Amino acid sequence: MCHIYGMTTTLRVDRSNRVVLSRDLRRAAGIVTGQSLKASALPGRIILEVKSNSKGRLARRGKLMVWTGVVPRTPLADAVEQARHYER
């Protein structure tokens, strides 16, 4: 099932106990090649989160808040969609 701002799919664990994330799933999550992921586990649930590769920070420039680090390689259209549906 694919949503405007997310994706849900079913995965299987292979004989070596590995899970492969499809290209579409990685793209929906904003995961790029070589990206580090943070994994945590709860009963019946595994959570993967993109770990930031950047050491930047938010800084005030006049009236604006800007990011001082490296900008992720997320395609612009995907970044706009993610920002539109961002929740804290």
C-alpha positions as CSV (number, residue, x, y, z in Angstrom):
1,M,0.0,0.0,0.0
2,C,1.4,3.4,-0.9
3,H,0.4,6.7,0.5
4,I,1.3,10.2,-0.6
5,Y,3.8,10.6,2.2
6,G,4.6,7.0,3.2
7,M,4.6,3.3,2.3
8,T,3.6,0.1,4.0
9,T,4.7,-3.3,2.8
10,T,5.2,-6.9,4.1
11,L,8.8,-8.3,4.3
12,R,10.0,-11.8,5.0
13,V,13.0,-12.9,6.9
14,D,15.2,-15.2,4.8
15,R,17.0,-18.4,5.9
16,S,20.0,-16.3,7.1
17,N,17.6,-14.2,9.2
18,R,18.1,-11.1,7.0
19,V,15.5,-8.6,5.9
20,V,15.9,-6.8,2.6
21,L,14.4,-3.4,2.2
22,S,13.2,-2.8,-1.4
23,R,14.3,0.3,-3.4
24,D,10.8,1.7,-3.2
25,L,10.7,1.3,0.6
26,R,14.2,2.9,1.0
27,R,13.2,5.8,-1.3
28,A,9.9,6.4,0.7
29,A,12.0,6.5,3.9
30,G,14.6,8.8,2.4
31,I,17.4,6.2,2.9
32,V,20.3,6.6,0.5
33,T,23.1,4.1,-0.3
34,G,25.6,3.9,2.5
35,Q,23.3,5.6,5.0
36,S,23.6,4.5,8.6
37,L,20.4,3.3,10.3
38,K,19.6,3.2,14.1
39,A,17.7,0.0,15.0
40,S,15.6,-0.5,18.1
41,A,13.3,-3.3,19.2
42,L,10.1,-3.4,21.2
43,P,8.0,-6.6,21.7
44,G,6.8,-7.5,18.2
45,R,8.3,-4.5,16.5
46,I,11.6,-3.4,15.0
47,I,12.1,0.3,14.3
48,L,14.7,1.5,11.8
49,E,15.5,5.2,11.9
50,V,17.8,7.1,9.6
51,K,20.9,8.2,11.5
52,S,22.2,11.6,10.5
53,N,25.6,11.6,8.8
54,S,25.8,15.3,9.2
55,K,27.4,17.3,12.1
56,G,25.5,20.5,11.2
57,R,23.2,22.4,13.4
58,L,20.4,24.9,13.1
59,A,21.6,28.5,13.3
60,R,19.7,31.8,13.2
61,R,20.5,34.0,10.2
62,G,18.5,37.2,10.5
63,K,14.9,36.1,10.8
64,L,15.6,32.6,9.3
65,M,16.8,29.4,10.9
66,V,19.2,27.6,8.5
67,W,21.0,24.3,8.6
68,T,24.8,24.7,8.7
69,G,25.7,21.1,7.8
70,V,25.7,19.0,4.6
71,V,22.3,18.8,2.9
72,P,21.1,15.2,2.4
73,R,21.0,13.8,-1.1
74,T,17.2,13.4,-1.1
75,P,15.6,14.4,-4.4
76,L,13.9,17.9,-4.0
77,A,10.4,16.6,-4.7
78,D,10.7,13.9,-2.1
79,A,12.1,16.4,0.5
80,V,9.2,18.8,-0.2
81,E,6.6,15.9,0.4
82,Q,8.4,14.8,3.6
83,A,8.4,18.4,4.9
84,R,4.7,18.8,4.1
85,H,3.8,15.7,6.2
86,Y,6.4,16.1,8.9
87,E,5.1,15.5,12.5
88,R,6.9,15.9,15.8
